Amino acid sequence: MSRRVAVVRTGRAGSASLLAALRRCGAEPFFPENPGEVEATTFLALCGAGPFGQAMAALETAGFVEPLRTRIEYDRPTIAIGLGMHLLFETCGTLGGIAAVPGEVGQLPSPHIGWNAVEGEDATLPEGLAYFCHCMATLTEPDGWLASWADHGGPIVAAVQRGTVLGSQFHPELSGGYGERILRTWLMEWASW
Amino acid sequence: MVKKRVVPCLQVRSGRAVREVKFEGLDDPGDPKAVLLAFQAHGADEVYLDQFAGPEDDIGLFVSVLESVREELAIPMTVGAASTVDEAESWFMAGADRVSVQFDPPEGRDLLTRLVAVHGTERVVAKVSGGSAAKVVAAEAERLGAGEILLVLANGDGRDVVSPVCHAVRVPVATLGATESPQAMLAAFEAGAAAALAATVFADQVVTVADIKRRLVSLGADVRPPNDL
């Protein structure tokens, strides 16, 4: 069965990879046109590139902040990738985020670019090597969420999950077979929970 | 810790690989899409596409190659070297995950600054020529927001060139130009490089990324295994 996935973009780079990966998993990505669609559509992916403030401003202009917070509160299947995951948190420095996940995002001492092991004792994500490309990160497990971890000169959060909502610091759409397994699991298995 | 990256690099002109690859299994060893997907299947950590174009070449054709590759490529694709903001934008929209900028000329600095402001540090790579000034130039690229330094080496350049640049910046350093063998890649990694690009080896010898990675593993390098996909 083909699943339609709303893709919310906050920047121009990076979305082509995600759209292609979703299509390879048999999904039909589309761009939501109004806040109602963002809140109610079954599957939604939030991706982004560029500065945090610019991305939040784009979401606010589109009227998408509140609907995103609501759908996550109601545990609608949502995947937020890279900057998309950062936007879920409460703050990034002095900037406010969607605040669907408790905690903050901060600057890393050096960019984390390349393939690294995703690990976690309680996490529901499989362990494996995933592709990371980021300069900001969160370092603590949010209350009420399960975290997976990666080592970048110290532990950083590789993913946070609660029910069918996944925030992924790494890029499943660029992580070969490992990433595809995660996208397929999100699309096919978690949705039936 | 993050694995050292092995990144095959392909020069593309008028929709074709500038030089055909020698490894077996391809119907058309000059078709960029077929070559790049083979690199992926052989365990590449990323692919780097280098636009090799003169004024008479069809720029739109290069973008359509990127779009076509993106549909099937499930690993990162870096594309270079952009000469204008519009060109970089068209590559990002077509599926480039990162874009490189020739940083040495003054106009490269302006372009890098403008791309970082819109797309973020992690999406922009500064291509810097090796040589005595490389350390200073790389530090300047980092200061202006580059998320990685692509250090272009001359034949014979080794640790003495790579190591000072790696020590001068906190961002990852990738090497290109003199890291065409597992031994040279290992030397670059040991000097602090995060990634090694190889281009001519695939046109000169019957060798795959998997062959290179297997050798690197046997030499003790911390790379992602070639059969990880």
Chai-1 contact restraints between the chains, C-beta under 6 A:
chainA,res_idxA,chainB,res_idxB,connection_type,confidence,min_distance_angstrom,max_distance_angstrom,comment,restraint_id
A,R12,B,F92,contact,1.0,0.0,6.0,A-B,restraint_1
A,A13,B,F92,contact,1.0,0.0,6.0,A-B,restraint_2
A,A13,B,H119,contact,1.0,0.0,6.0,A-B,restraint_3
A,A13,B,R123,contact,1.0,0.0,6.0,A-B,restraint_4
A,A16,B,R70,contact,1.0,0.0,6.0,A-B,restraint_5
A,A16,B,G95,contact,1.0,0.0,6.0,A-B,restraint_6
A,A20,B,R70,contact,1.0,0.0,6.0,A-B,restraint_7
A,A20,B,E71,contact,1.0,0.0,6.0,A-B,restraint_8
A,A49,B,H119,contact,1.0,0.0,6.0,A-B,restraint_9
A,A49,B,G120,contact,1.0,0.0,6.0,A-B,restraint_10
A,A49,B,R123,contact,1.0,0.0,6.0,A-B,restraint_11
A,G50,B,V118,contact,1.0,0.0,6.0,A-B,restraint_12
A,G50,B,H119,contact,1.0,0.0,6.0,A-B,restraint_13
A,G50,B,G120,contact,1.0,0.0,6.0,A-B,restraint_14
A,S110,B,R170,contact,1.0,0.0,6.0,A-B,restraint_15
A,P111,B,E122,contact,1.0,0.0,6.0,A-B,restraint_16
A,P111,B,G147,contact,1.0,0.0,6.0,A-B,restraint_17
A,P111,B,V171,contact,1.0,0.0,6.0,A-B,restraint_18
A,I113,B,P172,contact,1.0,0.0,6.0,A-B,restraint_19
A,G114,B,V2,contact,1.0,0.0,6.0,A-B,restraint_20
A,G114,B,R5,contact,1.0,0.0,6.0,A-B,restraint_21
A,W115,B,K3,contact,1.0,0.0,6.0,A-B,restraint_22
A,W115,B,D45,contact,1.0,0.0,6.0,A-B,restraint_23
A,W115,B,R224,contact,1.0,0.0,6.0,A-B,restraint_24
A,N116,B,V2,contact,1.0,0.0,6.0,A-B,restraint_25
A,L129,B,R224,contact,1.0,0.0,6.0,A-B,restraint_26
A,L129,B,D228,contact,1.0,0.0,6.0,A-B,restraint_27
A,Y131,B,P76,contact,1.0,0.0,6.0,A-B,restraint_28
A,C133,B,E122,contact,1.0,0.0,6.0,A-B,restraint_29
A,H134,B,E122,contact,1.0,0.0,6.0,A-B,restraint_30
A,C135,B,T121,contact,1.0,0.0,6.0,A-B,restraint_31
A,C135,B,E122,contact,1.0,0.0,6.0,A-B,restraint_32
A,D151,B,M1,contact,1.0,0.0,6.0,A-B,restraint_33
A,L174,B,I75,contact,1.0,0.0,6.0,A-B,restraint_34
A,L174,B,P76,contact,1.0,0.0,6.0,A-B,restraint_35
A,G176,B,A74,contact,1.0,0.0,6.0,A-B,restraint_36
A,G176,B,I75,contact,1.0,0.0,6.0,A-B,restraint_37
A,G176,B,L229,contact,1.0,0.0,6.0,A-B,restraint_38
A,G177,B,L229,contact,1.0,0.0,6.0,A-B,restraint_39
